[in-house]
């Protein structure tokens, strides 16, 4: 739930960024709902995780789509997007040399890059970027609720219509969810909608998830009452997190997602033992809510 290193303003250092007040982010909130111990490992212990091909591929495709809109409208073609992929991969690899370790060899890397190119091609079947002029991209949003809880998150794209109506768009490189999981998929978008509403006093007109994995788009038009309920749910979730932090008890919750967890060696459910809970990590976590 805490998010303390997502974006350092220009001219700041990593050390300064580490001292920022903690905030609730959609990714960490979902971690706690999935498994409180997973949340602890990421938000409090901040244990290192090896890069995964799926996550890094998502970052790569996102970076290409972000930079595509730097081009003039007429130049936002599929060919231009494909030409951006190699330099963005080089930049990512320079910034994170460990990503090379994900691949067994040149053929494995080539197949992975081909998958990324396929996702970019899929994007052009879903949207025509030459007809879009986003108001913002990779937008860092931060707001404090009346309860004193700080929220922070990144919005992939924000479109604003001539009448002022706002559409929030998020790109997903996976496949669209089964209908029974749609509400769960919208958690992140409701989070963004709540932040924008509390910041600007206007509920976004549309939330849109663009699934490049299977070429589908999920849209939802939120209501103010829905965001009021969501805000209460977030506040209740934070109380659960704060209670776990104060007691030191972050229980593991097993599910099919455990197969992808990087922390099994520290998890009691898999015969591991968590490290000692760091007091400074707990203290920083609790700065989420202003006293």
N, C-alpha and C positions, 0 to 999 in steps of 0.2 A: 504494500500500500504506500510506503514511503517512496519518494522519488527525489533524490538529492543530487544527482549528477547528470540529469538529462540534457541540460544545455547551459553552458557557461556564456554569459554575455561577453561581447567583444572586449578584449583587454583584461579579462579576469584570468586568474590562474586556477589550476586544478585544486590547489590547496584552499583557495577562497571558496570555490564551488562546494567543497566538502563541508564547509561550515554553514551553508545555507540551511534555513529552516526546513525541516522535513515536511512533506506534503502527501496527501492521498493521491495516488495515480490509479487509472483504471487497471493497469497491468498488475500492480501489487494488490489491489482490492480483489481481483479475480484469483490471485494466488492464495489469499487467505480463505476465500470461499472454497477453493479446490482442496487445499491442505494447509492448515495453520503452520505446520512445521516447515513446509516449503517456503511460505512467507517469511518465517524467521530466518532461514538460511540465506534468503536473498536480501531482505530488508534490514536485518539486524547484524547477523554474522557477516553478510556480504561475501559469501564464499565464492571463489572463482568457478566459472563454468566453461567447459570447452565450447567452441563455436559449433553450431549445427548447420548442415547444408540448407535445411529448410528456412531457418531464421536469416542466415546470411543472404540467401537468394531473395528473400523478401526485402531486405535492406537494399540490395543492389537494384532491384526493379523499382522500388520506391524512389531511389536517388535519380534514376533515369527519368521517371515520370515527373519528378519535381523540376528537373532541369529542362525538360522538353518545353515547359511553358516560359522559359527564358527566351526562346526563339520567337521571331515574328509569327503571327497566326498562320500565314501561308506556308511557313517552313516547318510546321509541326506535323510532319509526315511519319509514316511507319519507318521509312528508310532513315530519317533523321534520328528516330528513337534507337534504331538498331546501331547506328554509328556512335551513339552516346554510350552504349553498353561497355565496350572495351575500355575506354578511358575511365569510366566510373569503376570498373572492376580493378583497374590498376591503382586508382586512388584508394579504394577500400583496402586493397592488399597492402599498400604502403602504410596506411593508418593502422591496420591490424594484421601484422605478418603471420599471426597464428592461424589465420583462415586457410592457409595453404595446407596445413596439416589435416584438413578435412578430407583430402583426396588421396586415393591410393596411387595415382599416377596421372599422366597427361590425358589418357582416354577418359578417366573418371571426371576430370575437370572439364574436358570438352563436352561431355554429355550433360553436365550440370549447366554450363553456359548455354547449351542448346535449349535446355528447359527454360532458362531465363528469357531467351529470345522468343520462344513460343508464347510465353506469358505476355510479352510486349505486343506481339502480333494480336493476341486475344483482346488486348485493351482497345485496339482500333476497331474491333467488331462491336464494341460496346459504347464507345464515345467517339465523337469527332472533335479533337482538341483545338482544331482551327476555329471552331465556333464558340469556344469558351475563353473567358478572360477572368480567371480566378482573382478574388480580392486578396487572398493570402494562401500560402502554401507552407507546409511544415510549420504551422503556427503554434508557438508556445503560448498557452493560456494558463493563467493562474488567478485564482480568486479565493477569498476567505468567506465562508458561510457565516451567517449570523451567530451560529453556535461556536465560532472561533476555529473551526476546522479548515485547514488550508487545502485547496485542491490544485492539482497541477497536471497538465497533459499536453500532448501534441496533436493537432488536427492536421490530417494530410492535406485537405483542401477546403477552402471556404469560398463559395460562389454567392454573389449578391445580385439579385435581380434589380431592374430599374425602379421597381416599387419598394425596394428595401428588403424584400423577403430573402432570408438567408438559407442556403443549403449547405450542410456539412457532408463532406465526402471522405470515405476511407477506402483505401485499396487493400484488398486481401489477395494473397497469391495462392491461397488454398481453394478448396471447393466450398460451395454454398452449403449451409446447414440443412439438415432434415427439418421439416416444419415443426417438430416438437422442440427443437433447440433454437428457434428463431428468437425467442425472448432473451435467451442467454447471449446470443450473438449481438443483440441490440444494447447490451449492458454498456459497452464502451461508448456507443453513440449517445445514449441518454446521459452519460457522464459529461460528454462534451457539451451537449445541449444545455444541461444544468449550469455549467460554468459560463457559457455565453449569455444565458438568460440572466444570471445573477450579475454579470458584468455590465450588460447593456440594457437590461430591462425588457428584452423582446425574445420570445420563444422562437427558435429556428423553425422555419416552415417545413423543412424536410431533412431527414437523415438518410443517407444513402451509402450502402456497402456495395462495392464493386468487386465481385469475385472473379479473378482472372483464371482460377483453376478450372472452372467449368463454364465460364462465360455467362454468368447470371448476375442480376442486380437485385438487391433487397432494399426497399424503401420503406420509410415509416414517417408519418407526420405527427409529431408529438403534441400533446395538449399540456396546458399549464398545470392542470390538476395532476397529471401523470408525473411531471417533474417535481411537484411538491411531495408526492409520495416517494419518489426516488431519493429525494434529499433526506427524508426521514429514514429511509432504509440505509443510506450511507452513514448517517449519524449513529444509527444503531449498530452498524457494522464496526464503526470506529470504536465504540464502547467495548465491543467484544475484543478487538485488537488490543486496546489499552489495558483491559483487564488481564489478558494473557501476558502482556509485557510486564505488568506489575507483579504478577504471580510467578512468572517465569515458565509457565506451562503452555507450550505450543504443541498440541497433540497431532500426531500423524494421522492422515486420513487416506486409506488406500483406495485406489480405483484403477481402471484400465490405463490411466495417464501415467501411472508409476513406471510403466515400461520406458517412458521417455525422460524420466527424471535423472538429473546428473548427480544427485546427492544420496543415492542408495547406500553408499558406504558409511554415511552418517545417520541413517534412519533406523530406529529400533525395529520397524516392521520388516527390515531386511537384515537384521542381525548387527546393525551398526550402532554407534554411540555418538550423539551430538556433541560438539565441542562445548566448552564452558560458555555460558551465555555472557557476552561482553556487556558490562555495565554501561560503557560509553555509548554502545549501540542502542541500548534500551532508552537511555536518557535522550539521545537524539531523536529516536522514534517519537517520543512523547511530546516533542515540540510541534507535532502536527496540529495540536489544538492549543490556541493561545489561552493563557490563564487569565 
